[in-house]
Amino acid sequence: MQTWDELVAHFQTVTDGLGKRIDEEIFETVVVLNALGIPTVQSCGGHLDQRGLLLPWVDIDPPDPSLEELRRQEEALVEAIKGYYKDIDKMRETGTSPEQIEEVRGQALALAPTLHSLQREMRRMQLEPRKKLMHYLSLFYEQRLVPFDRHLVLISKVRTRLQNQGTADFFITEPEAVQRQKLEEYQAEMREFTTFLKQLYFAQHASSPTPVG
């Protein structure tokens, strides 16, 4: 297992597809999640710039090549099903018989069990880091009272995303002053959670020379 200092050194070299390093505002969050065995793959520290309001988040995902293969299979199945239904639309436009249309629909429906099985397996493979992070969030909020929109929650998409409850575009039409306030509040909540996780980590590794900031 890598030490804290080794993880810091590693993530200082990590860049995204555009060559950008991890945002300073979210850097320690990324480090401590990985230190606690919760692997991260993408993150954003939060910004208010020409792109608009971007609030902080971290994506977690198991580093399992078989999971990526399942995602590729899922994508192929979804595209195949869409293709069948596009064919059905064309068949209706050209007056194809209902029997032929139903035959194509049956071919599409026949792929559904395989698709659902793949999706269940992908969810199962992501369960361990989700449960671990949910446990830490439960501990963090046991005696912590903050406005509901500021709460950190887990969103299940292709990956699992840690973000504030109010991140879902609730403030994109608000005045800039309100957006800036929410950005600061949400970044502060992420920092508080990060400090909490660091305290847990260093309590488990009491011999570490690196102090909690």
N, C-alpha and C positions, 0 to 999 in steps of 0.2 A: 504494500500500500504506500502511495506517495505521501510525503510529509506536506505540511502546509506551505513551507517555503518552496518546495519542488513544484507544487501545484501553481503557486503564484508565478514562478518563473515560466512554467509551461504556458499558462494562459496569457502571459504578456506577449507571447509570440503568435497566438492564434489570430487569424484574420478570416473575414467572410469572403464571399465570392468576388467582392469588389476590392479586396485588399485592405479593408478597414479593420482596425483592431476593436476589441470589445470596448463598449462605452465605459468611461470612467465611473459613471453613476451606478452601473450595474455590475462592475468588475468583481467586487468582493462577494456579491450574491452568487455569481457564477462559481467562484472559487469554493465557497463554503458548501454549496450544494454538492459539488463533485467530491469535496473532502468527506462528506457524509454519505457517499455512495449513491448520489442521485445525479446521473449523467445528464449534462446539458448539451444542446446542439445549436441553439440560436438565442439571441437576446437583444433587447433594446433598452437603453437607459432612460428614454423619454426625451422628447424634443418639442419645441414650439418654433417652427421655422417656415420656410417656403412650402414645405410639404403639409403644413397644417399642424394639428395637435396629435402628437404620438406619445402615448402614455407607456410607462415601463412594463416590460414583460420578460419572461424567460421560458423557453421551450425545453422540455426534458424528453428524453427518448433513450431506450436501451441501445447500446452499441452492438446490435446483433444483425449480421448480414442477412440472416434468414428473414428478419422482419422487413427489410427493404425488398427482398425478393417477393414476399407476400404482397407488399404494396404494389409492386409492378404487376403481379398477377391480378390483383384487384382492379387496377386501372385498365388492364386489357379486357377483363370481363365487363366492366362498366361500358367501355367503348363498344364492345361487341353487342351488348344489349341495346345501347343507343342506336347502333347501326340497324338492328332488326326493326326498331320502331320507326326509323327514318324510311326504311323500305316499306313499312306498312302505310305510312303517309303517302308515299308515291303510288302504291298499289290502289289506295282509295281514290286518288286523283285520276288514275287511268281506268277506273271501273273494274278492277280485279274482283273476282268472285269472293264472297264472304268465306267460303271454304278455304281458299288459298291464303287469305289474310289470317284466318285462325291457325293455319298450319305454321305460318311464320311467327305468329304470336306465341304459339306453343314452343317454338325453338328458343325464343327469348326467355320465356318463363322457365324453361328447363335449365337455364344457367343460374337462376336465382339461388337454389340450394347451395351450389358451390360458392357463390359470392358471399352468402350469409355465413357459411362455414369459415371462409377466409377472414371475414371481418371479426367473427368471434375469436378466432385464434390470435389476430392482431391485438385485440383488446386484452386477451389473456396475457400476452407477452409484455404488455405495458403496465400490467397491474402492480407489480412489485414496487417500482419507483413511485407510482401514484399513491399507493397505500402508505409508503414511508413518508412522503411529503405531506399527505393528509394528516398523518400522526403528528408531525411537527407543527402544522398549522393549528391543530386542535389544542396542543399544549400552549402555543403562542397566544391564542385567544381565550384561554380558560378564564382569565381575570382581566382581560383587556377590553375596554369599552371605547370604540371609535365609531364615527358615523358609518352607516351600512355601506355606502358607496366606496368607502376607503378600504374595506376589508379585502384581504388577499384571498383569492379563490383559485380553483383549478378548473380549466376549461378543456374539455376533451375534443380535439379536432383530429387532424392526421396524427399530430403529436399531442402531448399534454402541455398546456400553457399555464404558467403561474402569472396572474395579473390581478389588478384591483377590480372589485365588483363593477365600478363605474366606468371601466375602460371601453365598454361596448358603444362607442360613438354617442354617448349621452350629452356630450358637451361640445360637439363640433360646430354647433350654430351659436354658441354662447359668445359674449364679448371676450376680447383677448384677455382682459383682466381676470375674468372668471376662469378661463382656460389656464392661464399661468398659475392661478391659485391652486387649481386642481392638480396640475402637474407637480407643483411643489409638495402638496399634501400626499400624493400617491408615491412620489419618490421618497418622501420621509417615511412612509409606512413600509416601503420595501427595505429601507435602511434599518428600521427598527427590527424587522424580521431577520435581516442579515446579522445584526448584532446578537440577537437571541440565538441564532444558529451557531454563531462563532463561540458563544459562551458554552453551548452544549458540546461543541467539538473540542474545545480546549479543556473542558472538564473531563472528557474522555481520554485526552492526551495530555495529562498534567505535566509530563516531562518536557513538553514542547517549549523552546525558548522564546517563541514568538508571542508577544502579549496581545490581548484582545483590545482592538481599537474602539 
